[in-house]
Amino acid sequence: MQRVDFLRDVGQRSVWALVRLSITFPWTTLVMAVALAVMSVWYTSTHLEFQTSRNSLVSQKARYIQRFEEIDQDFYDLDAFIVVVEPQRLERGKRFVDTLAARLRVDTKHFNRVVDKLDTSSLEGKKLLLLEPEDLRTLRQRQVCSSC
């Protein structure tokens, strides 16, 4: 109990000494307070960081977080979007796609990768899917007639 009383007395004496000092030298106290405020604003503005990732809330050593990071690296394109162009004239559509792709490539802040040409070699055996609507109608009619 004596130790607690001693600490309380030392604390009270220290506070009173600080109060007397600030009353004796008010301008010095004011200048020091302003200087500390300016330094704290500077420090905060240069060192404050915001963590917006949900993963910042959990341990990075957790197995499921490590696995998620691996999957995220494999499928990073899930954050992508696709623009589909269906022009009335093919050449005009190609020019539009080329212009759009050039603009998106310049905007590296928002787009880190732009894909504007697709390799259709994987569709080689499936060209039926790429027929004109009129050709599809004709094919459908032939199929119906042959079924009868």
Secondary structure, DSSP 4 states (H G I P E B T S, - for coil): -HHHHHHHHHHHHHHHHHHHHHHH-HHHHHHHHHHHHHHHHHHHHHH------GGGGS-TTSHHHHHHHHHHHHTGGGG--------SSHHHHHHHHHHHHHHHHH-TTT-S--------GGGGGGGGGG--HHHHHHHHHHHHHHH-
